Amino acid sequence: MFASPGQLSRLAYEASISNAPNASALAKLAAAAYAASQSSAEIRGHAGKDLAAVNTVEMLPQDEWGRMTAAYRDETGEDYDELLDEIATVFAADDPDVAASRYARDDLRVPAGIIG
């Protein structure tokens, strides 16, 4: 690999805020490369963090809650896959109200002990 996942993530962000004519294509390419560099377990584990971030909840990279630890270890089953599908529909909808309603679920919300 020519770039680390962190570098690809930064490139995708910089391209997304750029006014360059090809910025959108560059952002999509960098985002795809970043996603390809992640294992399925990492992607599964990050889904809850991504949903929290969309709801403007800050956390540390090492924070885990709910079934994240099991997801990072690739120890979850079909029910967790269905939950990930729900989260994916939230991102596809690009609707803050939908994101807020899904995040309100106990199994997805960041526990108070992590935030506080």
C-alpha positions as CSV (number, residue, x, y, z in Angstrom):
1,M,0.0,0.0,0.0
2,F,1.3,3.5,-0.9
3,A,-0.6,5.4,1.8
4,S,-1.7,4.6,5.3
5,P,-5.4,4.5,6.2
6,G,-5.0,7.7,8.1
7,Q,-3.4,9.4,5.1
8,L,-6.2,8.2,2.8
9,S,-8.8,9.4,5.3
10,R,-7.2,12.8,5.4
11,L,-7.0,12.9,1.6
12,A,-10.7,12.1,1.3
13,Y,-11.5,14.9,3.8
14,E,-9.2,17.5,2.1
15,A,-10.7,16.6,-1.3
16,S,-14.2,16.9,0.0
17,I,-13.7,20.5,1.1
18,S,-11.6,21.5,-1.9
19,N,-13.0,23.7,-4.7
20,A,-11.0,21.8,-7.4
21,P,-13.0,20.6,-10.3
22,N,-12.2,16.9,-9.7
23,A,-12.4,17.1,-5.9
24,S,-15.5,15.0,-5.7
25,A,-14.0,12.2,-7.7
26,L,-10.8,12.4,-5.7
27,A,-12.7,12.2,-2.4
28,K,-14.6,9.1,-3.6
29,L,-11.4,7.4,-4.7
30,A,-9.6,8.2,-1.5
31,A,-12.7,7.0,0.5
32,A,-12.9,3.8,-1.5
33,A,-9.2,3.1,-1.0
34,Y,-9.5,3.8,2.7
35,A,-12.4,1.4,3.0
36,A,-10.5,-1.3,1.1
37,S,-7.7,-1.0,3.6
38,Q,-9.9,-1.8,6.5
39,S,-10.8,-5.4,7.5
40,S,-14.5,-6.3,7.7
41,A,-14.2,-6.5,11.5
42,E,-12.9,-2.9,11.7
43,I,-15.7,-1.7,9.5
44,R,-18.3,-3.6,11.6
45,G,-16.8,-2.2,14.8
46,H,-16.6,1.4,13.5
47,A,-20.3,1.6,12.5
48,G,-21.5,2.6,15.9
49,K,-18.8,5.2,16.2
50,D,-19.7,6.6,12.8
51,L,-23.3,6.9,13.8
52,A,-22.3,8.7,17.1
53,A,-20.1,11.1,15.2
54,V,-22.9,12.0,12.8
55,N,-24.9,12.9,15.9
56,T,-22.0,15.1,17.0
57,V,-21.0,12.9,19.9
58,E,-17.3,13.1,20.5
59,M,-15.4,10.0,21.7
60,L,-11.8,8.7,21.8
61,P,-10.6,6.2,19.2
62,Q,-10.3,3.5,21.9
63,D,-13.8,3.9,23.2
64,E,-16.0,0.9,22.7
65,W,-19.6,0.1,23.9
66,G,-22.3,-2.3,23.2
67,R,-21.2,-5.1,20.9
68,M,-18.3,-3.2,19.4
69,T,-15.7,-5.4,21.1
70,A,-17.3,-8.5,19.6
71,A,-17.6,-6.8,16.2
72,Y,-13.9,-5.9,16.2
73,R,-13.1,-9.6,16.9
74,D,-15.5,-10.7,14.2
75,E,-17.6,-12.5,16.8
76,T,-21.0,-11.2,15.9
77,G,-23.8,-12.9,14.0
78,E,-26.6,-12.2,11.5
79,D,-28.5,-10.0,14.0
80,Y,-25.5,-7.6,14.1
81,D,-25.4,-7.6,10.3
82,E,-29.0,-6.5,10.3
83,L,-28.1,-3.7,12.7
84,L,-25.3,-2.6,10.3
85,D,-27.8,-2.6,7.5
86,E,-30.0,-0.3,9.5
87,I,-27.0,2.0,10.1
88,A,-26.1,2.0,6.4
89,T,-29.7,3.1,5.6
90,V,-29.2,6.0,8.0
91,F,-26.1,7.2,6.1
92,A,-27.8,6.6,2.7
93,A,-30.8,8.7,3.8
94,D,-28.5,11.6,4.6
95,D,-31.2,12.9,7.0
96,P,-30.3,14.2,10.5
97,D,-33.7,13.2,11.9
98,V,-33.3,9.6,10.8
99,A,-29.7,9.5,12.2
100,A,-31.0,11.0,15.5
101,S,-33.8,8.4,15.8
102,R,-31.5,5.5,15.2
103,Y,-28.9,6.8,17.5
104,A,-31.5,7.1,20.3
105,R,-31.6,3.3,20.6
106,D,-29.9,2.0,23.7
107,D,-27.8,-0.5,21.8
108,L,-26.3,2.3,19.6
109,R,-26.1,5.3,21.9
110,V,-22.8,6.1,23.6
111,P,-23.1,5.3,27.3
112,A,-23.0,8.3,29.7
113,G,-19.8,6.9,31.3
114,I,-17.9,7.3,28.1
115,I,-19.1,10.8,27.3
116,G,-18.9,12.3,30.7
